[in-house]
Amino acid sequence: MSGLYRACLRPLLFAADAERVHVATLRAAGVLGRSALGRRLISARYGFDDERLHVQVGGLRFPNPVALPAGFDKNGVATEALAALGFGAIDVGSVSARPSAGNPERPRLHRLPADEGIAVFYGVPNDGAAAVAARLAGVRLPVPLGLSLVETNTGRPAGVDEVIAELVQAARTVLPVADYLALNLNCPNSAGGFSHFDVPAHLRRLLQALAEVDGLGPVFVRVSPPAHPAGIDAVLQALDPFDFVKGLSFFDPRFDLRRRLKTPAAELAAKRGSVSAPVALSHTQALVREWYRRIDRRRLVLIGVGGITTAEDAYRTIRLGASLVQVYTALVYQGPGVVREIKRGLAQRLARDGFASVAEAVGVDNRAAVPR
């Protein structure tokens, strides 16, 4: 299936503007996913299930650990089709309290074929929390639905109090439709990539404010990983009082992925934005390895995101300490069948190594250190 996509469909898609293709794909998926017949057709073609893949995280049941991160379906227009495709969870967004058109520059999405990567400079365009929540109000998915929250991209840096108030407002608005919230606290394409919440004291203040929100469910937090173990411990201490925080993922602004690409520097210079590509995998796995050694494993899980394109990538990341993995860029280059291929490969590897579940494999290659 992946070979057919690469040989026939991808060349046609790559001949058109990347953002236009993205928008058209979501519209088509939205139409198909709104009908029961459409969802059955997607599942029949791309579905794969195995009991070994079922995961319990934060009180939620994930049918498999392969999740779709925020950024693909920014406004919740295609969640039913994406769930039918076989993802274990869908993150919608990132969504802000107020609508935003995102960055005005065009183009805002670039392909990097030499590296099977993309450069994204969207600037989190979205319809706003109220509109997205209304759109999702009647949607019932067979997988957990997450709402990724971000500050509104106004083109100017906002004070920490303003950002906290915005995120709390967005949380209250989307809670009725969300199984969990994902806090996007360091988006590289808005506010210049600056985040107040790289300071642990500010992160604690945000979580204190969220703790006052009635009905708050599981929350997953994306943090900028500090360079030193003491910094990691400071972040974890900021999280400790808040048992609604169930997991962590990472975006590392210090890691210069562009320097590691095959794409010529002159070509890269014309493509603004954060880069995602398979070459990020080693850094993703290094972060999972380091943080797994320091988290309280009784209450926190790790989400591996960045560079995961194959079942072996996902399995190795799980064995280093991730309970969930997220896949996005591989969809662009391998097509929708990549989700099934990764799941099938994970099930085969779990069976080969004698694991009855994903949970049994988490961290097996990373047992040197005792959790805090």
Summary of the structure (lengths in Angstrom):
residues: 372
radius of gyration: 19.3
end to end distance: 44.5
largest distance: 53.3
contacts: 1285
relative contact order: 0.15
helix: 45%
strand: 16%
